[in-house]
Amino acid sequence: MCLPGRKLPRLPARASQSVAVTRRVAPPAVVVRSGRLAYHAYHIVTAPALPAPEEAPALAPRPGSTLWRYAGDARLLAGAGYALLLQVAHPTVGAGVGQHSNYAEDPWGRLLRTLDYTYVMVYGGPRLAADTGRRVRDLHKRIKGERPDGTRYHALEPEAYAWVHATLAQAIVGGHRAFGRPMRPDTRERFYAQWRDVGRLVGVRPDDLPETWEGFGEYFDAMVAERLEDNEVVQGVLVTLTRPTAPPVPGLGEGVWRVARLPLARLGALATVGLLPAQLRSRFRLDWTRAQEMEFAALCRASRAATRAMPAALRNTGPGYVRWRREALERGDVAGPATHARLDAA
């Protein structure tokens, strides 16, 4: 195993973030100064975090928009573990997932919930996206507790809540750069502007994330350098990636899964670790050899080269997924009954 990376100084905890229905006034919560994160105090006012219902049509992606065309590529599933690791490496998100989620027992359910969220917000239309955004934010009001170091946390801390949304943007852009259709700079800007609009539907406010993709890159690098950490949940996710349980697919017998598990696990682990910044590989104590680098590069080239041969339904799985899941999504079954049961019992 690689030696862990040098421990960076921990940023101070900010207990005043853990108010569910609050809004900050200027200056913004996060700015980047010389590659470092600078935090401002939160001024609590009574104002709704979510936009008014009549704003939803202007915020939800339209068919044929940049976000619509890029968010549903089937090859992005290879980056699902990458996005999850970025999320749970944040100390608040990691604590919340560790204490309020059954990801270790039901990793496929976690993936399904992520797909539900992403696809309904992009492809579900304004009404369903707005309704889901309200449900997602309401669900997070109950996720709170103490981190391993004793610091209290709340899932609606603006930094942590926005970070989860940010990781999905990074995974989509990074996934396409590696495996799919790399975006031109102007395409990335349109994609990111539309992703920020989607964030408003779940309560990620305009000043929670940088305005431009260039600013987002600086913000992402600073979060990796100064905020993300190794923890038990990160290591648990890595174990799950290397030893995945059988997915709940009808007709998938134990013998078939035994044959398929090892190559799928190898592919998933290679894609996940290959997408991670080198700094996080070191911090998570992951080996990354020259041979693995070459194998990852070959995988990326082959995946990108397959674009023209891919059926349209695989280049954009989102609309079909929403049609398949429409009944459950209309019921609000995005987070899943098991998650609700655990939260109600907490």
C-alpha positions in Angstrom: 0.0 0.0 0.0 1.1 3.6 -0.6 2.0 5.7 2.3 -0.7 8.3 3.2 -0.2 11.7 1.9 1.1 14.5 4.1 -1.7 15.5 6.5 -2.9 19.0 5.7 -4.1 21.4 8.3 -7.7 20.9 9.2 -10.1 23.8 8.7 -12.0 24.9 11.7 -15.4 23.5 12.3 -18.3 25.8 11.6 -21.2 24.9 13.9 -23.4 27.8 12.8 -23.9 26.1 9.5 -26.3 23.5 10.8 -29.5 25.4 10.5 -31.9 23.8 7.9 -33.9 26.7 6.6 -31.5 29.6 6.7 -29.9 31.8 4.1 -26.7 33.7 4.0 -26.3 37.3 3.0 -23.2 38.7 1.2 -20.3 38.0 1.2 -20.6 34.5 -0.3 -19.8 31.5 1.9 -16.9 30.2 0.0 -14.3 32.1 -2.0 -10.9 30.9 -3.4 -7.9 33.0 -2.6 -4.6 31.8 -4.0 -5.8 28.2 -4.2 -7.0 28.2 -0.6 -10.5 28.2 0.8 -11.6 31.2 2.8 -14.8 31.0 4.8 -17.1 33.8 6.0 -19.4 33.8 8.9 -23.1 32.9 8.3 -25.7 35.5 9.0 -28.9 33.7 9.7 -32.1 35.2 8.3 -35.5 33.6 7.9 -35.8 33.1 4.1 -36.7 30.0 2.1 -33.8 28.0 0.6 -35.9 26.7 -2.3 -37.1 28.8 -5.2 -40.8 29.6 -5.7 -42.8 27.0 -7.6 -43.2 29.4 -10.6 -39.4 29.5 -11.0 -39.1 25.8 -11.7 -39.8 25.9 -15.5 -36.9 28.3 -15.9 -34.5 26.2 -13.7 -35.3 22.7 -14.9 -33.3 21.5 -18.0 -35.1 21.5 -21.3 -35.0 18.6 -23.8 -32.0 19.0 -26.1 -30.1 21.3 -23.7 -26.4 20.7 -22.9 -27.2 19.1 -19.5 -29.9 17.0 -21.1 -27.5 15.7 -23.8 -24.6 14.9 -21.5 -26.0 13.7 -18.1 -27.4 10.4 -19.2 -24.6 8.7 -21.0 -24.4 5.1 -19.8 -20.6 5.2 -19.6 -20.9 7.7 -16.7 -21.9 4.8 -14.5 -18.2 3.9 -14.4 -17.6 7.1 -12.4 -20.3 6.4 -9.8 -17.8 5.2 -7.2 -15.6 8.2 -7.9 -18.5 10.6 -7.1 -19.4 8.7 -4.0 -15.8 8.8 -2.7 -15.6 12.5 -3.3 -18.8 13.0 -1.3 -18.1 10.8 1.7 -14.5 12.2 2.0 -16.2 15.4 3.2 -16.3 15.0 7.0 -20.0 16.0 7.3 -21.1 13.9 4.4 -19.1 10.9 5.5 -20.6 11.1 9.0 -24.1 11.4 7.7 -23.7 8.5 5.3 -22.0 6.4 8.0 -24.7 7.0 10.6 -27.9 7.3 8.5 -27.4 5.1 5.4 -27.2 1.4 4.7 -24.8 1.8 1.8 -22.6 -1.0 3.0 -25.5 -3.5 3.1 -27.2 -2.1 0.0 -24.7 -0.5 -2.4 -27.0 -1.1 -5.4 -29.8 0.7 -3.6 -27.4 3.6 -3.1 -26.6 3.7 -6.8 -30.3 3.5 -7.7 -31.1 6.4 -5.4 -28.3 8.5 -7.0 -29.7 7.7 -10.5 -33.2 8.5 -9.3 -32.0 11.9 -8.1 -29.8 12.8 -11.0 -32.2 11.6 -13.7 -35.4 13.0 -12.2 -33.8 16.5 -11.7 -32.5 16.5 -15.3 -35.2 14.5 -17.3 -38.3 14.5 -15.0 -39.6 17.9 -16.1 -40.2 21.1 -14.0 -43.0 19.8 -11.7 -41.4 16.5 -10.8 -38.0 18.1 -10.4 -39.3 20.7 -8.1 -41.3 18.2 -6.0 -38.3 15.9 -5.8 -36.1 18.8 -4.8 -38.4 19.7 -1.9 -38.5 16.1 -0.8 -34.7 15.7 -0.9 -34.2 18.8 1.1 -36.8 17.8 3.7 -35.2 14.4 4.0 -31.9 16.0 4.8 -33.3 18.0 7.7 -33.3 14.9 9.8 -29.7 13.9 9.1 -27.6 15.2 11.9 -25.4 13.9 14.8 -21.8 14.0 15.9 -18.7 13.3 13.8 -16.0 10.9 15.2 -14.1 13.9 16.6 -17.2 15.0 18.6 -18.1 17.9 16.3 -21.8 18.2 15.7 -22.9 18.2 12.1 -26.1 18.7 10.1 -26.6 17.5 6.5 -27.9 20.9 5.5 -24.6 22.7 6.3 -24.4 24.8 3.1 -20.8 23.7 2.3 -21.5 20.0 2.7 -24.9 20.1 0.9 -23.5 22.0 -2.0 -20.5 19.8 -2.2 -22.6 16.7 -2.9 -24.2 18.6 -5.9 -20.8 19.7 -7.0 -19.3 16.2 -7.1 -22.0 15.1 -9.5 -21.0 17.9 -11.9 -17.4 16.9 -11.6 -18.2 13.3 -12.2 -20.2 14.0 -15.3 -17.5 16.3 -16.8 -14.7 14.1 -15.7 -16.5 11.0 -16.8 -17.0 12.3 -20.3 -13.4 13.5 -20.5 -12.2 10.0 -19.7 -14.9 7.7 -21.2 -17.3 9.6 -23.4 -17.6 12.8 -25.2 -15.1 15.4 -23.8 -16.7 18.8 -23.6 -15.4 21.9 -25.3 -14.8 24.9 -22.9 -18.0 26.7 -24.1 -20.0 23.4 -23.7 -18.6 23.0 -20.1 -19.8 26.5 -19.2 -23.3 25.9 -20.5 -23.4 22.5 -18.7 -22.3 24.1 -15.5 -24.7 27.0 -15.6 -27.6 24.6 -16.1 -26.3 22.3 -13.3 -26.3 25.3 -11.0 -29.9 26.0 -12.0 -30.8 22.4 -11.1 -29.0 22.9 -7.7 -31.4 25.7 -6.9 -34.3 23.2 -7.1 -32.8 21.3 -4.2 -31.8 24.3 -2.2 -28.2 24.9 -3.4 -28.2 28.7 -3.5 -26.4 30.7 -6.2 -23.6 31.8 -3.9 -22.9 28.3 -2.6 -20.9 27.4 -5.7 -18.7 29.5 -8.0 -20.3 31.2 -11.0 -18.0 29.8 -13.7 -16.4 26.5 -14.5 -13.0 28.0 -14.2 -14.0 29.1 -10.7 -15.4 25.7 -10.0 -12.0 24.1 -10.9 -10.3 26.3 -8.3 -13.0 25.5 -5.7 -12.7 21.8 -6.4 -8.9 21.8 -6.1 -9.1 23.7 -2.9 -11.7 21.3 -1.4 -9.5 18.4 -2.3 -6.4 20.0 -0.8 -8.0 21.4 2.4 -11.3 19.8 3.2 -11.5 16.1 2.1 -10.2 13.4 4.4 -9.7 9.7 4.7 -12.3 8.1 7.1 -14.0 4.9 7.8 -16.8 5.5 5.3 -14.2 6.1 2.5 -12.5 2.9 3.3 -15.8 1.1 3.5 -16.8 2.3 0.0 -13.4 1.1 -1.3 -14.0 -2.3 0.1 -17.5 -2.4 -1.4 -16.0 -1.5 -4.8 -13.6 -4.4 -4.7 -16.1 -6.9 -3.3 -19.5 -6.0 -4.7 -22.6 -7.8 -3.8 -24.9 -9.2 -6.5 -27.3 -6.6 -7.9 -31.0 -7.3 -7.5 -31.5 -8.4 -11.1 -34.2 -11.0 -11.7 -32.8 -14.2 -13.0 -29.2 -13.5 -12.0 -28.1 -16.7 -10.4 -25.2 -17.1 -7.9 -23.1 -19.0 -10.5 -23.4 -16.2 -13.1 -22.5 -13.6 -10.5 -19.4 -15.5 -9.4 -18.2 -15.4 -13.0 -19.1 -11.7 -13.6 -18.1 -10.3 -10.2 -14.4 -10.2 -10.5 -14.1 -8.5 -13.9 -16.8 -6.0 -13.0 -15.1 -5.2 -9.7 -11.8 -4.8 -11.4 -13.3 -2.5 -14.0 -15.1 -0.4 -11.4 -12.1 -0.1 -9.2 -9.8 0.9 -12.1 -12.2 3.6 -13.3 -12.8 4.9 -9.8 -9.2 5.1 -8.7 -8.1 6.4 -12.1 -10.5 9.3 -11.9 -9.3 10.3 -8.4 -6.8 13.2 -8.1 -3.4 11.9 -7.2 -3.6 13.7 -3.9 -6.6 11.7 -2.9 -5.1 8.4 -4.0 -2.3 9.1 -1.6 -4.5 10.3 1.2 -6.7 7.2 0.8 -3.6 4.9 0.8 -4.3 3.6 -2.7 -1.6 2.1 -5.0 -1.5 3.4 -8.5 1.2 1.9 -10.6 2.5 2.8 -14.1 0.8 -0.4 -15.4 -2.5 0.6 -13.9 -2.1 4.1 -15.5 -1.6 2.5 -18.9 -4.5 0.1 -18.4 -6.8 3.0 -17.4 -5.6 5.1 -20.4 -6.4 2.1 -22.7 -9.8 1.7 -21.2 -10.6 5.4 -21.7 -9.5 5.3 -25.4 -11.6 2.2 -26.1 -14.6 3.7 -24.4 -14.3 7.0 -26.2 -13.8 5.3 -29.6 -17.1 3.4 -29.1 -19.2 6.6 -29.1 -20.3 6.5 -32.7 -21.3 2.8 -32.5 -23.4 3.3 -29.3 -27.1 3.2 -29.7 -28.8 6.5 -28.9 -30.6 4.9 -26.0 -27.1 4.3 -24.3 -25.7 7.7 -25.2 -28.6 9.1 -23.2 -30.3 6.6 -20.8 -32.0 9.4 -18.8 -35.4 9.7 -20.6 -35.9 5.9 -20.7 -34.9 5.6 -17.0 -37.5 8.2 -16.0 -40.2 6.4 -18.0 -39.3 3.1 -16.3 -39.3 4.6 -12.8 -42.0 7.2 -13.3 -44.6 5.6 -11.0 -42.2 5.3 -8.1 -40.8 8.8 -8.7 -44.2 10.3 -8.7 -44.8 8.6 -5.3 -41.6 10.3 -4.0 -39.7 7.0 -3.7 -36.4 8.6 -4.6 -34.6 8.1 -1.2 -36.1 4.6 -0.8 -38.2 3.2 2.0 -35.2 1.7 3.8 -33.6 5.1 4.2 -36.8 6.6 5.5 -37.2 3.8 8.0 -33.7 4.3 9.4 -34.2 8.0 9.7 -37.5 7.7 11.4 -36.0 5.3 13.9 -33.0 7.7 14.7 
